[in-house]
Amino acid sequence: MNTPSLMLAAPASGSGKTLLTCGLLQVLLNQKLNIVSFKCGPDYIDPMFHTEVLGTKCRNLDLFLSSEETVRYLFSRHAKEADLALLEGVMGYYDGVGNSTWGSAYELAGTIGAPVVLVVNVRGMGLSVTALIKGFLEFRQVSHIKGVILNQLSPMLYDRMKECVERETGVKVYGYLPVMKDCEIESRHLGLFMPEEICDFKSRLNKIAKVMEETLDIEGLLRLARGAEKMQGKPGEEITGLPSPFAGEGISVAYAKDEAFCFCYEDNLELLRDLGVKLYPFSPLSDGHLPKQIHGLLLFGGYPELYAEKLSNNIILRNEIRDKILSGLPTMAECGGFLYLLESLQDKDSGREYPMAGVFPGSGYDGGKLMRFGYVELKGGKAFGRDVGTIRAHEFHHYDTENPGGSFLAQKPLSHRNWHCIHSSGTIFAGFPHQYFYGNLKLPEAFLGACREFREESR
């Protein structure tokens, strides 16, 4: 398989790659191309912007949370019908776990054979831009970097800057984007604001796309993508360790989905559907009851602290959730979903505490900073009473609690730092770490096993 593909990466976070990625997606859609997009790493919010542009789900590809085999499988599966796959890098191009390239955009580009265009914010720089680019090209024997886009550049300086970069480095410059203050994407404590929260996001995007059509070499970028290297290794039709295709047959699972609970990997849901599970979304903010006759519950992360009062006022549903869980309904809850299951949650704006579901004692409160950030390996515990080995996950939260659980030891990779977390029993798996089902297929298999037992006992 030789899927036309292209990765937009950057020397550092904040270089403008999300805005450029979304703008290029819009340009390509305007050309009536069938595009699929991917985000490198565990981020939830950037894919939401891709989804807003494409109208389809963006997928994550993560070489820490899952294997090269799995990444190739997922890329092949989702890109096989596309005219082009556009990938957005993560952090700085070579930034991975600790001071390594493990899990970096660089390693992902090599794994799937995608040519890379480096988005360089040149604001406040002159000749140093060339030195920076040259350093990225030469840092590894094979950099996969085939081009550059210059961001935040005055049109008057472009021709001179392009000539200098190409002469000094030998890499092609595919255009530039000028300063567009009215099109910037604002941030808050867990990253960018959501697309639906940004006023006139679609009109901003169309404005960016119109400018990019004039300032970028779109045809050159398409030629580069069509010349993508063949993926290293054979992209298999299957991956090792998949549960039985009938593992979820006859099982119904409800999952939280609304403004407060919106951090969910689409591949997690698709895996469950592939295994035969019937999924039913519901809103803890506005629904009066859980879907009927369910055998499991998924509470994903998000921003419950921004909606604490409204969540608390939905008394009938939060009491029903508490009673169902305490009566044995198999439940997975992560980060914001876990905070919802505590006794109370502090509102982000007012600081007032509001009653929550009360499955676990304790309150959720604003820690005032990132409490724990990055990849972790969860060790030493069981999920739904089953041995699942080491689980790779990630944490990213400002809120904390005095009761994070103690069933697993979270170990920072390539570090001595660790802490206890996760409330785990035969029917509950809840805590701050976010789970990626393809990273450890024993975890969703254990969850479905508990759901089957609950279904049989409920008959």
Sequence and secondary structure as in RCSB ss.txt:
>XXXX:A:sequence
MNTPSLMLAAPASGSGKTLLTCGLLQVLLNQKLNIVSFKCGPDYIDPMFHTEVLGTKCRNLDLFLSSEETVRYLF
SRHAKEADLALLEGVMGYYDGVGNSTWGSAYELAGTIGAPVVLVVNVRGMGLSVTALIKGFLEFRQVSHIKGVIL
NQLSPMLYDRMKECVERETGVKVYGYLPVMKDCEIESRHLGLFMPEEICDFKSRLNKIAKVMEETLDIEGLLRLA
RGAEKMQGKPGEEITGLPSPFAGEGISVAYAKDEAFCFCYEDNLELLRDLGVKLYPFSPLSDGHLPKQIHGLLLF
GGYPELYAEKLSNNIILRNEIRDKILSGLPTMAECGGFLYLLESLQDKDSGREYPMAGVFPGSGYDGGKLMRFGY
VELKGGKAFGRDVGTIRAHEFHHYDTENPGGSFLAQKPLSHRNWHCIHSSGTIFAGFPHQYFYGNLKLPEAFLGA
CREFREESR
>XXXX:A:secstr
    EEEEE SSTTSSHHHHHHHHHHHHHHTT  EEEEEESS SHHHHHHHHHHSS  EEE TTTS HHHHHHHH
HHHHTT SEEEEE  SSTT  STTS TT HHHHHHHHT  EEEEEE TT STHHHHHHHHHHHSSS   EEEEEE
ES  HHHHHHHHHHHHHHH  EEEEEE   GGG   EETTEE  GGGSTTHHHHHHHHHHHHHHHB HHHHHHHH
HT    SS   SS TT   TTTTTT EEEEE SSSS B  HHHHHHHHHTT EEEEE TTT SS  SS SEEEE 
BS GGGSHHHHHH HHHHHHHHHHHHTT  EEEETHHHHHTEEEEE TTT  EEE   SEEEEEEE SS SEEEE
EEEES EETTEE   EEEEEEESEEES  B SEEEE TTSS EEEEBEE SSEEEES EE GGG THHHHHHHHH
HHHHHHHH 
